[in-house]
Amino acid sequence: MTSTRAGRSVLWVALPTALTALAACSSADRPDERPASAVTAALRTVERSTDAAESARVHSTTTMGSTLSMKADGTLAWGDGLTGALTITYTGGTTAETMRRLGTTSMEARYLPDAYYARMGDTFAEKTDGKHWIKYGYDDLKRLAGSSGAELADQMRATAPHTSVKLLLSSTEVQEVGEEKVGGEHTTHYSGTVQGEGATTQTFDIWVDKRNLLVKKVEKARTATGQLTQTAYYSDYGVKAAVEKPPAKDTADFKELLKAPERR
């Protein structure tokens, strides 16, 4: 099994991309800070209702400075750990250029309780003994990438639509903006800001339907690589979102790929 520079770099590209496709910003835990009581009660109802739905169809678009522009479509389930399948399409930025050199501008991502899987293109498979899938075991990420790997693994396992609502509950500035239509449906719009890691201010806007389910989310933050913006739409709550593990014979393990010699 061999690895090129482009091949080695894409091993790491696929990881933050997979997390970004789910939730652009990291969560904050500030239990002592709460918005006004009426808004708190409403958001707690939304959090419970969205959590209880356990699955949904997702469509999102994300930009991160000049590094990344992408869209993601698929289904996610969170009733028993995070599972799901997304098709991630790279539409611009340096990440898209890296992927294009490997003969593809899209990637299939599968999220299972113990690992994340990324399906690369045929050009990449030529460098991995014909195997198209890369397996990223969450426990392996913790061992190989230290605290950053542990944080990434934990975020990927914990991310679900209701976490954005939970994050808003940590803000003292959240407010009900008013009634608005999303896709022709009447919704209530809430907005707030949260202090993230490194004192970075994250802005969250969510839209909630009459069933108290999250139907739209917009996250914005300033990162080291530029302005980050993600817009996500959720629909078909309760949709079947069963995910199968990719075939072992077509799967290369991330930790083994890192050990492979690098051709120059």
TAWO-V729095 format. One record per backbone hydrogen bond with DSSP energy under -0.5 kcal/mol. CO is the residue of the C=O (numbers start at 1). NH is the residue of the N-H. If there is no record, write none. Layout:
BEGIN
co: <CO	CO>
nh: <NH	NH>
END
This chain:
BEGIN
co: <3	4	5	6	7	8	8	9	9	10	12	12	13	14	15	16	17	19	19	28	30	32	36	37	38	39	40	41	42	43	44	45	46	47	48	49	50	51	54	54	55	56	57	58	59	60	61	62	63	64	64	66	67	68	69	69	70	71	72	73	74	75	76	77	78	81	83	84	85	86	86	87	87	88	88	89	89	92	92	93	94	95	96	97	98	99	99	100	102	105	107	107	108	109	110	110	111	114	115	116	117	118	118	119	121	122	124	125	125	125	127	128	132	133	134	134	135	135	136	137	138	139	140	141	142	145	145	146	147	148	149	150	151	152	153	154	155	157	160	161	161	162	163	164	165	167	168	175	175	178	180	182	185	187	188	189	189	190	191	192	194	194	196	197	200	200	201	202	203	204	205	206	207	207	208	209	213	215	216	217	218	219	220	221	221	223	225	226	227	228	229	230	231	232	233	235	236	247	248	250	250	252	253	253	254	255	256	257	261	261>
nh: <263	8	9	10	11	11	12	12	13	14	15	16	17	18	19	20	21	22	23	30	33	34	40	41	42	43	44	45	46	47	48	49	50	51	52	53	54	54	78	79	238	76	235	74	233	72	231	70	229	67	68	94	95	64	91	92	62	89	60	87	58	85	56	83	81	80	77	111	75	88	109	73	89	90	107	71	91	69	96	97	98	99	100	101	102	102	104	103	124	90	88	109	119	86	112	117	84	138	112	136	110	120	134	108	125	126	127	128	130	131	2	131	120	252	118	136	137	254	116	141	142	143	144	145	146	148	149	150	151	152	153	154	155	156	157	158	159	82	163	164	165	166	167	168	169	170	171	177	191	189	187	185	182	180	208	177	178	206	175	204	196	202	199	200	196	202	222	194	220	192	218	190	215	216	188	212	209	234	207	232	205	230	203	223	228	226	66	223	65	221	63	219	61	217	59	57	239	250	251	132	133	135	256	257	258	259	260	260	3	263>
END
